[in-house]
Amino acid sequence: MPTTGRSKNRRRNSRAARVAVQFACRAPGAPAAARLRAFARAAANAGSCVTLRVAGAAETRRLNRTYRGRDEATNVLSFAYPRATVGAARDPRPGDIVLCHPVIAREARAQRKSLEAHYAHLVVHGMLHLGGFDHQRMREALRMQRKETAILARLGFGDPYACERA
């Protein structure tokens, strides 16, 4: 018979983010699935349901062309889906985040940062998009950057925008 403490924990954790991780390509040096989940949960809304997919350049190029009209591989793509009909106003939107390992690895080298730090930034960035953040206008971009920087600091990473602001 479960103790009261375990029962409370189970109830409290029922709203924890659910994060599935898929590796669709070889991704040498990429963070392990558990670490990617931790990055996502750090930026997730309670009850989020997200799939992180580490993919190759061909897949991300095809997705970017099909859904964004850009014929190139990109570092991260976020796809938010409609909310469930029950409690839709309160429930976070489920979604997928596709991370392009070859692009992320190339960018990490070019920016002289660790592959793990760049993955952390892009997972958090994708999660914030699923949470309704955007960077189309300068004010929105600055708000999103502040949020990313704060979450990454809690995860033990530096400001990914420090070079741009200097």
C-alpha positions in Angstrom: 0.0 0.0 0.0 1.5 3.4 -1.0 2.3 5.9 1.7 0.8 9.3 1.8 4.1 10.9 0.7 4.3 8.7 -2.4 0.7 9.4 -3.3 1.3 13.1 -3.0 4.4 12.8 -5.2 2.5 10.9 -7.8 -0.2 13.5 -7.9 2.4 16.4 -8.1 4.3 14.6 -10.8 1.3 13.9 -12.9 1.6 17.4 -14.4 5.3 17.0 -15.1 6.4 17.4 -18.6 6.5 14.3 -20.7 9.4 14.3 -23.0 10.2 11.5 -25.5 13.6 11.5 -27.3 14.3 10.0 -30.7 17.7 9.6 -32.4 17.0 9.3 -36.2 20.7 9.7 -37.1 24.2 9.0 -35.8 24.9 11.9 -33.5 28.5 11.6 -32.1 29.0 13.8 -29.1 25.3 14.7 -28.7 23.9 14.7 -25.2 22.3 11.5 -24.0 18.5 11.2 -24.0 18.2 11.8 -20.3 20.2 15.1 -20.6 18.1 16.3 -23.5 15.0 15.6 -21.4 16.4 17.6 -18.6 17.0 20.6 -20.9 13.4 20.3 -22.2 11.8 20.0 -18.8 13.7 23.1 -17.5 11.8 25.2 -20.1 8.5 23.2 -20.1 5.1 24.2 -18.9 3.4 21.8 -16.5 1.8 19.0 -18.3 3.7 19.5 -21.6 4.0 16.5 -24.0 6.9 16.9 -26.3 9.0 14.7 -28.6 12.6 15.7 -29.3 14.0 14.2 -32.5 17.7 14.4 -33.3 17.8 14.2 -37.1 20.2 14.5 -40.0 20.5 17.3 -42.5 18.3 15.7 -45.2 15.4 15.3 -42.9 15.5 18.8 -41.4 16.0 20.3 -44.9 12.9 18.4 -46.1 10.9 19.5 -43.1 12.1 23.1 -43.3 11.2 23.2 -47.1 7.8 21.6 -46.5 6.7 23.6 -43.5 8.7 26.8 -43.5 9.3 27.3 -47.3 13.1 27.4 -46.8 15.2 24.9 -48.8 18.0 24.4 -46.3 18.8 22.3 -43.2 18.3 24.4 -40.0 19.4 23.8 -36.4 16.0 23.5 -34.8 12.4 23.3 -35.9 9.4 23.5 -33.5 6.0 22.1 -34.4 3.1 23.0 -32.0 -0.1 21.0 -32.3 -3.7 22.1 -31.3 -4.6 21.7 -27.6 -6.8 18.8 -26.5 -10.4 19.8 -26.3 -10.7 19.0 -22.5 -9.3 21.9 -20.5 -7.8 23.4 -23.7 -7.4 26.9 -22.2 -5.1 25.7 -19.4 -3.3 22.8 -21.1 0.0 23.5 -22.8 0.2 22.7 -26.5 1.9 19.4 -27.4 4.6 19.5 -30.0 7.7 18.2 -31.6 11.1 19.7 -31.7 13.5 18.5 -34.5 17.2 19.1 -33.9 19.6 18.8 -36.8 22.8 17.3 -35.4 25.2 18.2 -38.3 24.1 21.8 -38.2 24.3 22.0 -34.4 27.7 20.5 -34.4 29.0 22.9 -37.1 27.5 25.9 -35.3 29.0 24.8 -31.9 32.4 24.6 -33.5 32.0 28.0 -35.2 30.8 29.6 -32.0 33.5 28.0 -29.9 31.0 26.5 -27.4 30.5 22.9 -26.3 28.1 20.8 -28.2 26.2 20.2 -25.0 25.8 23.9 -24.4 24.5 24.5 -27.9 22.0 21.6 -27.7 20.8 23.0 -24.4 20.2 26.4 -25.9 18.4 25.0 -28.9 16.2 22.6 -26.9 15.2 25.5 -24.5 14.7 27.8 -27.6 12.4 25.2 -29.2 10.5 24.6 -25.9 9.9 28.3 -25.6 8.4 28.4 -29.1 6.0 25.7 -28.1 5.1 27.7 -25.0 4.1 30.7 -27.2 7.3 32.7 -27.3 8.5 34.2 -30.6 11.2 36.4 -32.0 9.7 38.1 -35.0 9.8 41.6 -33.4 12.7 43.0 -31.5 10.8 43.3 -28.2 9.6 39.7 -28.4 13.1 38.5 -29.3 14.6 40.3 -26.3 12.0 38.8 -24.0 12.7 35.3 -25.4 16.4 35.8 -25.1 16.1 36.9 -21.4 14.0 33.8 -20.7 16.4 31.5 -22.5 19.4 33.0 -20.7 17.7 32.6 -17.3 16.8 28.9 -17.9 20.3 28.1 -19.3 21.9 29.7 -16.2 19.8 27.4 -14.0 21.1 24.5 -16.0 24.7 25.7 -15.5 25.3 27.2 -19.0 26.4 30.7 -19.9 24.5 33.4 -21.9 24.3 32.1 -25.5 23.9 35.7 -26.7 26.8 37.2 -24.9 28.9 37.6 -28.1 26.0 39.4 -29.9 25.5 41.8 -27.0 29.1 42.7 -26.5 
